[in-house]
Amino acid sequence: MDTEVYTNAPLAMVVAEVQFAYTPELDEQKLLASVVQTAFPGEQPSLALKPMINVETPEANRQIGLVVEAVTSDRQRTASLSPQAMSVAMSGQAYRRYQESLRQLINRACAGLLSAQPSILVTRLGLRYLDEIRPPVRPEQVQDWERWVDPALVGPSRYLTGVGGRAVSSRSTWNFELEGGRGLAFNFGPFEGSGIVSADHPFHQEGANSLMFVLDVDVSWTPPGGHPIKLSRDEILTHYDGLHRPAQEIFAAVISEESKKLFRGEL
């Protein structure tokens, strides 16, 4: 498994989310604000109230509550909390090795959450990595991405070359089952824009549109039988360690040697 730390790593954002059964004790904005700030000791993050949206409701007005979000002064790390979920996120600029950066942030956030409400019942743990491969020369067709990613990701792009066809876009999603109640969703393909992080997000980078290949890996764990379960901080961290490994393995498996040179700053 490739564990090299790249100078120009393609990571745009990584997010870890703890979902739990509705906890009325957390339905107070002052408490939510005090908990999210514990993720950043010694700092004074800015706080904001944001709408919590029910994506399953088709009506235009889908707001079902508020979430408190803390953003560090460099705008490269965030933490948010509602009565049903806590998430922490880091930009590619802030992320180093998992053990040295994200794991520590998860640890601090969970410590604050469990200190405020030790009886939460976890329903899902999620870890999502978003990478953008931006080559120095724009690929003209999908099969040109074979230089940068495993050819298996763009294999069908050659199907109609014999009759003058060329693939100009693609998007694929693979879902994997892993042992221990874990699952992995892998979404990938070319994307054109300034970046996959939306303009209203603190990690958004302004810039001209460009063509990139997106690797979107979402690994999750759910309790046995789908029943909410009480977990200690150490147990939560152990589960996140188990989520990080397959995310790391799939990234190492799909990038090419040319991409490694690009990430090292050799191209």
One Martini backbone bead per residue (centre of mass of N, CA, C, O) as a GRO file, in nm:
protein
  267
    1MET     BB    1   0.096   0.036   0.022
    2ASP     BB    2   0.058   0.376  -0.035
    3THR     BB    3   0.225   0.629   0.201
    4GLU     BB    4   0.287   0.873   0.057
    5VAL     BB    5   0.385   1.212   0.080
    6TYR     BB    6   0.270   1.478  -0.104
    7THR     BB    7   0.333   1.791  -0.211
    8ASN     BB    8   0.083   1.766  -0.446
    9ALA     BB    9  -0.180   1.688  -0.333
   10PRO     BB   10  -0.527   1.613  -0.442
   11LEU     BB   11  -0.665   1.705  -0.193
   12ALA     BB   12  -0.963   1.881  -0.102
   13MET     BB   13  -1.129   1.678   0.102
   14VAL     BB   14  -1.221   1.581   0.445
   15VAL     BB   15  -1.479   1.371   0.606
   16ALA     BB   16  -1.624   1.331   0.935
   17GLU     BB   17  -1.910   1.130   1.051
   18VAL     BB   18  -2.148   1.138   1.324
   19GLN     BB   19  -2.422   0.940   1.375
   20PHE     BB   20  -2.731   0.985   1.570
   21ALA     BB   21  -2.961   0.974   1.776
   22TYR     BB   22  -3.186   1.164   1.889
   23THR     BB   23  -3.080   1.447   2.112
   24PRO     BB   24  -3.236   1.665   2.314
   25GLU     BB   25  -2.990   1.780   2.483
   26LEU     BB   26  -2.879   1.917   2.192
   27ASP     BB   27  -3.132   2.134   2.168
   28GLU     BB   28  -2.889   2.371   2.198
   29GLN     BB   29  -2.698   2.623   2.086
   30LYS     BB   30  -2.491   2.671   2.316
   31LEU     BB   31  -2.400   2.379   2.338
   32LEU     BB   32  -2.308   2.335   2.050
   33ALA     BB   33  -2.092   2.559   2.054
   34SER     BB   34  -1.916   2.446   2.288
   35VAL     BB   35  -1.846   2.175   2.152
   36VAL     BB   36  -1.710   2.258   1.876
   37GLN     BB   37  -1.471   2.419   2.013
   38THR     BB   38  -1.313   2.161   2.126
   39ALA     BB   39  -1.164   2.097   1.847
   40PHE     BB   40  -1.007   2.400   1.909
   41PRO     BB   41  -0.767   2.444   2.098
   42GLY     BB   42  -0.658   2.778   2.138
   43GLU     BB   43  -0.895   2.881   1.967
   44GLN     BB   44  -1.111   3.114   1.752
   45PRO     BB   45  -1.371   3.027   1.614
   46SER     BB   46  -1.612   3.065   1.396
   47LEU     BB   47  -1.966   3.111   1.413
   48ALA     BB   48  -2.259   2.923   1.281
   49LEU     BB   49  -2.584   2.919   1.153
   50LYS     BB   50  -2.739   2.636   0.997
   51PRO     BB   51  -2.921   2.461   0.796
   52MET     BB   52  -3.121   2.173   0.831
   53ILE     BB   53  -3.164   1.920   0.589
   54ASN     BB   54  -3.427   1.739   0.427
   55VAL     BB   55  -3.369   1.537   0.149
   56GLU     BB   56  -3.657   1.368   0.149
   57THR     BB   57  -3.795   1.644   0.093
   58PRO     BB   58  -3.946   1.802  -0.186
   59GLU     BB   59  -3.987   2.056  -0.075
   60ALA     BB   60  -3.857   2.367  -0.061
   61ASN     BB   61  -3.914   2.354   0.252
   62ARG     BB   62  -3.654   2.161   0.439
   63GLN     BB   63  -3.624   2.277   0.711
   64ILE     BB   64  -3.543   2.114   1.052
   65GLY     BB   65  -3.299   2.304   1.146
   66LEU     BB   66  -2.992   2.346   1.330
   67VAL     BB   67  -2.642   2.417   1.279
   68VAL     BB   68  -2.324   2.423   1.424
   69GLU     BB   69  -2.041   2.613   1.303
   70ALA     BB   70  -1.685   2.577   1.291
   71VAL     BB   71  -1.421   2.812   1.191
   72THR     BB   72  -1.120   2.867   1.122
   73SER     BB   73  -0.913   3.132   1.049
   74ASP     BB   74  -0.794   2.966   0.786
   75ARG     BB   75  -1.030   2.787   0.657
   76GLN     BB   76  -0.931   2.450   0.698
   77ARG     BB   77  -1.141   2.399   0.942
   78THR     BB   78  -1.417   2.195   1.068
   79ALA     BB   79  -1.720   2.205   1.281
   80SER     BB   80  -2.025   2.015   1.349
   81LEU     BB   81  -2.363   2.044   1.515
   82SER     BB   82  -2.630   1.832   1.610
   83PRO     BB   83  -2.882   1.622   1.743
   84GLN     BB   84  -2.764   1.390   1.496
   85ALA     BB   85  -2.471   1.530   1.430
   86MET     BB   86  -2.114   1.500   1.356
   87SER     BB   87  -1.853   1.710   1.204
   88VAL     BB   88  -1.539   1.691   1.028
   89ALA     BB   89  -1.295   1.907   0.852
   90MET     BB   90  -1.047   1.908   0.579
   91SER     BB   91  -0.818   2.027   0.395
   92GLY     BB   92  -0.548   1.968   0.197
   93GLN     BB   93  -0.371   2.179   0.351
   94ALA     BB   94  -0.417   2.047   0.649
   95TYR     BB   95  -0.347   1.773   0.559
   96ARG     BB   96  -0.184   1.482   0.638
   97ARG     BB   97  -0.163   1.248   0.815
   98TYR     BB   98  -0.402   1.084   0.968
   99GLN     BB   99  -0.270   1.058   1.256
  100GLU     BB  100  -0.180   1.381   1.260
  101SER     BB  101  -0.484   1.500   1.196
  102LEU     BB  102  -0.773   1.376   1.172
  103ARG     BB  103  -0.769   1.193   1.424
  104GLN     BB  104  -0.732   1.429   1.624
  105LEU     BB  105  -0.994   1.577   1.553
  106ILE     BB  106  -1.187   1.349   1.622
  107ASN     BB  107  -1.101   1.317   1.915
  108ARG     BB  108  -1.178   1.601   2.016
  109ALA     BB  109  -1.476   1.600   1.928
  110CYS     BB  110  -1.562   1.344   2.086
  111ALA     BB  111  -1.487   1.444   2.363
  112GLY     BB  112  -1.691   1.678   2.367
  113LEU     BB  113  -1.948   1.518   2.312
  114LEU     BB  114  -1.925   1.298   2.549
  115SER     BB  115  -1.913   1.508   2.775
  116ALA     BB  116  -2.198   1.633   2.716
  117GLN     BB  117  -2.306   1.331   2.581
  118PRO     BB  118  -2.264   0.996   2.674
  119SER     BB  119  -2.558   0.865   2.546
  120ILE     BB  120  -2.509   0.825   2.267
  121LEU     BB  121  -2.640   0.674   1.955
  122VAL     BB  122  -2.498   0.511   1.708
  123THR     BB  123  -2.564   0.481   1.335
  124ARG     BB  124  -2.300   0.628   1.197
  125LEU     BB  125  -1.988   0.607   1.012
  126GLY     BB  126  -1.795   0.856   0.827
  127LEU     BB  127  -1.564   0.864   0.530
  128ARG     BB  128  -1.442   1.137   0.314
  129TYR     BB  129  -1.277   1.153  -0.006
  130LEU     BB  130  -1.151   1.436  -0.208
  131ASP     BB  131  -1.015   1.421  -0.536
  132GLU     BB  132  -0.787   1.614  -0.766
  133ILE     BB  133  -0.685   1.562  -1.094
  134ARG     BB  134  -0.440   1.798  -1.241
  135PRO     BB  135  -0.320   1.831  -1.533
  136PRO     BB  136  -0.106   2.020  -1.738
  137VAL     BB  137  -0.271   1.870  -1.967
  138ARG     BB  138  -0.548   1.862  -2.144
  139PRO     BB  139  -0.772   1.634  -2.194
  140GLU     BB  140  -0.962   1.544  -2.486
  141GLN     BB  141  -1.027   1.254  -2.369
  142VAL     BB  142  -1.098   0.997  -2.171
  143GLN     BB  143  -0.851   0.805  -2.252
  144ASP     BB  144  -0.627   1.014  -2.154
  145TRP     BB  145  -0.649   0.922  -1.843
  146GLU     BB  146  -0.451   0.672  -1.851
  147ARG     BB  147  -0.202   0.834  -1.747
  148TRP     BB  148  -0.342   0.891  -1.438
  149VAL     BB  149  -0.510   0.623  -1.439
  150ASP     BB  150  -0.655   0.347  -1.427
  151PRO     BB  151  -0.775   0.206  -1.715
  152ALA     BB  152  -1.034   0.076  -1.584
  153LEU     BB  153  -1.185   0.362  -1.547
  154VAL     BB  154  -1.175   0.398  -1.898
  155GLY     BB  155  -1.225   0.150  -2.086
  156PRO     BB  156  -1.497   0.224  -2.263
  157SER     BB  157  -1.366   0.462  -2.442
  158ARG     BB  158  -1.288   0.245  -2.694
  159TYR     BB  159  -1.545   0.127  -2.838
  160LEU     BB  160  -1.577   0.366  -3.098
  161THR     BB  161  -1.303   0.410  -3.259
  162GLY     BB  162  -1.365   0.239  -3.528
  163VAL     BB  163  -1.608   0.481  -3.596
  164GLY     BB  164  -1.507   0.771  -3.477
  165GLY     BB  165  -1.523   0.760  -3.174
  166ARG     BB  166  -1.553   0.967  -2.864
  167ALA     BB  167  -1.506   1.009  -2.540
  168VAL     BB  168  -1.625   1.300  -2.329
  169SER     BB  169  -1.775   1.136  -2.091
  170SER     BB  170  -1.790   1.038  -1.733
  171ARG     BB  171  -1.959   0.820  -1.478
  172SER     BB  172  -1.892   0.639  -1.171
  173THR     BB  173  -2.026   0.369  -0.952
  174TRP     BB  174  -1.908   0.193  -0.664
  175ASN     BB  175  -2.010  -0.082  -0.452
  176PHE     BB  176  -1.893  -0.195  -0.130
  177GLU     BB  177  -1.830  -0.476   0.070
  178LEU     BB  178  -1.730  -0.513   0.406
  179GLU     BB  179  -1.612  -0.597   0.681
  180GLY     BB  180  -1.770  -0.505   0.976
  181GLY     BB  181  -2.005  -0.308   0.851
  182ARG     BB  182  -1.877  -0.215   0.584
  183GLY     BB  183  -1.862   0.052   0.332
  184LEU     BB  184  -1.811   0.144  -0.028
  185ALA     BB  185  -1.804   0.448  -0.220
  186PHE     BB  186  -1.715   0.489  -0.574
  187ASN     BB  187  -1.653   0.799  -0.732
  188PHE     BB  188  -1.588   0.869  -1.089
  189GLY     BB  189  -1.443   1.134  -1.296
  190PRO     BB  190  -1.480   1.383  -1.493
  191PHE     BB  191  -1.431   1.745  -1.424
  192GLU     BB  192  -1.570   2.078  -1.464
  193GLY     BB  193  -1.400   2.344  -1.289
  194SER     BB  194  -1.280   2.496  -0.996
  195GLY     BB  195  -1.428   2.271  -0.816
  196ILE     BB  196  -1.588   2.047  -0.585
  197VAL     BB  197  -1.602   2.279  -0.396
  198SER     BB  198  -1.819   2.482  -0.301
  199ALA     BB  199  -1.868   2.828  -0.286
  200ASP     BB  200  -2.000   2.807   0.026
  201HIS     BB  201  -1.729   2.694   0.116
  202PRO     BB  202  -1.439   2.739   0.296
  203PHE     BB  203  -1.257   2.551   0.078
  204HIS     BB  204  -1.290   2.727  -0.151
  205GLN     BB  205  -1.135   2.782  -0.474
  206GLU     BB  206  -1.041   3.025  -0.659
  207GLY     BB  207  -1.086   2.992  -1.022
  208ALA     BB  208  -1.038   2.856  -1.303
  209ASN     BB  209  -1.145   2.650  -1.518
  210SER     BB  210  -1.107   2.287  -1.514
  211LEU     BB  211  -0.978   1.971  -1.578
  212MET     BB  212  -1.072   1.679  -1.388
  213PHE     BB  213  -1.015   1.401  -1.168
  214VAL     BB  214  -1.243   1.232  -0.968
  215LEU     BB  215  -1.213   1.115  -0.624
  216ASP     BB  216  -1.481   0.942  -0.447
  217VAL     BB  217  -1.461   0.841  -0.104
  218ASP     BB  218  -1.704   0.638   0.085
  219VAL     BB  219  -1.685   0.537   0.419
  220SER     BB  220  -1.865   0.291   0.627
  221TRP     BB  221  -2.041   0.241   0.947
  222THR     BB  222  -2.259  -0.005   1.095
  223PRO     BB  223  -2.440  -0.147   1.309
  224PRO     BB  224  -2.563  -0.423   1.410
  225GLY     BB  225  -2.871  -0.433   1.248
  226GLY     BB  226  -2.897  -0.107   1.274
  227HIS     BB  227  -2.845  -0.050   1.575
  228PRO     BB  228  -2.808   0.155   1.807
  229ILE     BB  229  -2.492   0.259   1.970
  230LYS     BB  230  -2.272   0.258   2.229
  231LEU     BB  231  -1.968   0.456   2.233
  232SER     BB  232  -1.654   0.508   2.267
  233ARG     BB  233  -1.391   0.686   2.176
  234ASP     BB  234  -1.206   0.445   2.109
  235GLU     BB  235  -1.412   0.298   1.930
  236ILE     BB  236  -1.442   0.516   1.719
  237LEU     BB  237  -1.143   0.528   1.634
  238THR     BB  238  -1.122   0.233   1.545
  239HIS     BB  239  -1.324   0.262   1.315
  240TYR     BB  240  -1.169   0.483   1.159
  241ASP     BB  241  -0.924   0.313   1.102
  242GLY     BB  242  -1.101   0.104   0.932
  243LEU     BB  243  -1.178   0.328   0.712
  244HIS     BB  244  -0.904   0.437   0.609
  245ARG     BB  245  -0.769   0.199   0.468
  246PRO     BB  246  -0.954   0.162   0.209
  247ALA     BB  247  -0.914   0.452   0.112
  248GLN     BB  248  -0.608   0.424   0.070
  249GLU     BB  249  -0.608   0.176  -0.121
  250ILE     BB  250  -0.775   0.294  -0.360
  251PHE     BB  251  -0.588   0.526  -0.424
  252ALA     BB  252  -0.328   0.357  -0.479
  253ALA     BB  253  -0.463   0.181  -0.715
  254VAL     BB  254  -0.548   0.431  -0.931
  255ILE     BB  255  -0.284   0.559  -0.948
  256SER     BB  256  -0.024   0.664  -1.130
  257GLU     BB  257   0.301   0.731  -1.196
  258GLU     BB  258   0.239   1.009  -1.315
  259SER     BB  259   0.083   1.115  -1.073
  260LYS     BB  260   0.314   1.095  -0.873
  261LYS     BB  261   0.488   1.305  -1.015
  262LEU     BB  262   0.284   1.533  -0.988
  263PHE     BB  263   0.266   1.525  -0.669
  264ARG     BB  264   0.591   1.578  -0.645
  265GLY     BB  265   0.671   1.803  -0.875
  266GLU     BB  266   0.794   1.665  -1.165
  267LEU     BB  267   0.568   1.821  -1.382
   0.00000   0.00000   0.00000
